[in-house]
Amino acid sequence: MIVSKINTLGIELELSKRYKYKPLPRDLSEKYQQLYLENIPEFLNVNGGDIILKTPKGKIICNGYERIVIGDYGAFVEFDETQANVKEL
């Protein structure tokens, strides 16, 4: 069975407006962190990877990344300065 991924940006925006980026109550934190985890695109690995990440317009953001960090307000890709494409930013 194929499960389609959802775009969580609207959820993240609503939570940030409501809670002003303060820590969420424990039950909501667990719920939304699980939701973000389940909706990470399949080509990404939470433990990092060596793929090139680009903007929707094709600009390279980074050449590989260290990990994906999941918090109350979304999933965030972490990369170090050696992976950053500072030439195009």
C-alpha positions as CSV (number, residue, x, y, z in Angstrom):
1,M,0.0,0.0,0.0
2,I,1.3,3.4,-1.0
3,V,0.7,6.2,1.6
4,S,0.8,9.7,0.2
5,K,2.8,12.3,2.0
6,I,1.2,15.5,3.1
7,N,2.6,19.0,3.1
8,T,3.0,20.0,6.7
9,L,3.8,23.7,6.2
10,G,0.2,24.8,6.9
11,I,0.3,22.8,10.2
12,E,3.6,24.3,11.2
13,L,2.3,27.8,10.5
14,E,-0.8,27.3,12.5
15,L,1.1,25.9,15.5
16,S,3.6,28.8,15.4
17,K,0.8,31.3,15.4
18,R,-1.0,29.6,18.2
19,Y,2.0,28.7,20.5
20,K,4.4,31.4,19.3
21,Y,7.2,28.8,19.0
22,K,7.0,27.8,22.7
23,P,7.3,24.1,23.4
24,L,4.1,22.3,22.7
25,P,2.3,20.3,25.3
26,R,3.7,16.8,25.5
27,D,0.8,15.0,23.8
28,L,0.8,17.5,20.9
29,S,4.6,17.5,20.6
30,E,4.6,13.7,20.2
31,K,1.7,13.8,17.8
32,Y,3.2,16.4,15.5
33,Q,6.8,15.1,15.6
34,Q,5.4,11.7,14.5
35,L,3.5,13.4,11.7
36,Y,6.6,15.3,10.5
37,L,8.6,12.0,10.6
38,E,6.0,10.1,8.6
39,N,6.0,12.9,6.0
40,I,9.7,13.2,5.3
41,P,10.2,12.4,1.6
42,E,11.3,8.9,1.0
43,F,14.5,10.0,-0.8
44,L,15.8,11.6,2.5
45,N,17.3,9.7,5.4
46,V,17.0,11.2,8.9
47,N,20.6,10.1,9.6
48,G,22.0,12.1,6.7
49,G,23.0,11.5,3.2
50,D,25.2,12.6,0.3
51,I,22.5,13.8,-2.2
52,I,22.4,17.3,-3.6
53,L,19.5,19.3,-2.2
54,K,18.0,22.1,-4.4
55,T,15.4,24.8,-4.3
56,P,12.3,24.4,-6.4
57,K,13.9,26.6,-9.0
58,G,17.0,24.4,-9.2
59,K,19.6,26.3,-7.1
60,I,21.8,24.0,-5.1
61,I,21.5,24.5,-1.4
62,C,23.9,21.8,-0.2
63,N,25.9,18.8,-1.3
64,G,24.9,16.3,1.3
65,Y,23.5,16.8,4.8
66,E,24.3,15.7,8.3
67,R,20.8,14.7,9.5
68,I,17.2,15.7,9.8
69,V,16.1,17.1,13.1
70,I,12.4,16.8,14.0
71,G,11.0,19.3,16.5
72,D,7.6,20.7,17.5
73,Y,7.6,23.1,14.5
74,G,8.8,20.8,11.7
75,A,11.6,18.7,10.3
76,F,14.8,20.6,9.5
77,V,17.8,19.5,7.4
78,E,21.1,20.2,9.0
79,F,24.3,20.5,7.0
80,D,27.7,21.9,7.8
81,E,29.7,24.7,6.1
82,T,31.6,22.3,3.9
83,Q,28.3,21.0,2.5
84,A,26.7,24.4,1.9
85,N,26.7,25.8,-1.5
86,V,27.7,29.4,-0.6
87,K,28.5,30.2,-4.3
88,E,24.8,30.3,-5.3
89,L,23.3,31.8,-2.1
